[in-house]
Amino acid sequence: MAESYGGGHVEQSGPRRSGVGATAMGQTPSNDQLYRMILDLQKGQRRLEAELQVAHAELAAVRSASNAIQGQISAQAAGGRMMVDYGGESPPSRSAVAAPNFRIGGGGGNGRHAGYGYTEGSLAIPLGERGGVQIDALGGISQENGFAGSAVHLFTRDPEKGAIGAYASYLYGNGSYKDGGDYEQGVSQAKVGVEGQLYLDRVTLEGLAGVNWDSLDDSAGLFAEGRANWYATDNFKVNAGLRYADAFGGDRTEVVGGAEYLTQFTTGTAASIFGDVAFDVGGSDRGGSDVTAMGSLLFHFGTGNKSLIRRDREDYMPTYLGRDAGDLPRSVNVVARPGAPGAPELLGPPERRDRPARPERAERTACQDRTARRERRGRQGRRVRTDRPDRQAPERQHCTREIHRGSLP
């Protein structure tokens, strides 16, 4: 197509414009066409605004995660503790222990022989990226006697796979305990073993096995415990398993089960309530109750906002001292009894103080009391008429004669 412009000749080639351009060049668009154009522009604007909002949200999340990771890297490089953002969920950790953390609380229950109550605490510290150490402590009272114990876990863990490590514990009760025909003041129990965990999605398999020694038997025996934990939600789990112990004069096999629920606070702390029940299925020859139960309330500090399943796999290992305290043997009350002259005193059950007096001893006591009262009144200055026969003399003579004869011991 050729056009003349300003007396010159300009050659123009190419396809003719269509649509809006053609309309603008050829003719004025109608109102209907303008309305459709406006609607198309508005739809495009809304689409762009939505995409922009999504982009802003993704950018904010990336920046938050980046800042948290940079803070953790900087703290670890400086030798300090991991920095935690309490404003939201703590970022996942690949270390055996995410950060130094501790928990403290108390509990109690119905043990094998008596009820008991205790307070406990645990401290977990990372050892590099794959190692960790945890220290447990417990103290309480049972049968009016105190007990105390401690335990150490040394382990390696991958929060996505599992954990394995060594375990050692010591428990002491300060009561008096029957040891055969003798009595022992205080009883102690020591354990050494291996513990492990396997993480399978919402299921955790855990176990502990080893050798234990107690002062009553003065010999070693085996112990083992295995459980399967299922997390119905991130903050609630139930478990079941078996428990075996050969200690304190016999063995015991139990079916065990329990549950735990955790609630989080906005300050980066949390609280959990725990319950556990055991039933003896092996016909224990140690006596005591076949059914035992315990419960506890724990407060968690140190690693920010985390669910129960993450705390179990990133922060600490299971504790066993509370269950061990419920298995302590029955204590007895003993007193020192005099032996033969020159011999040491013997320990044994106290004599019954509520035993009624023998009839002849009661008669002797009453007779002596009456005589003593009359003599005491005479010493207090009461006048005694000599011209009247002494009415009490026959009775007094009877008491004296019977005591000397031996009929009133």
Disulfide bonds with the S-S distance in Angstrom:
Cys367-Cys399 1.27
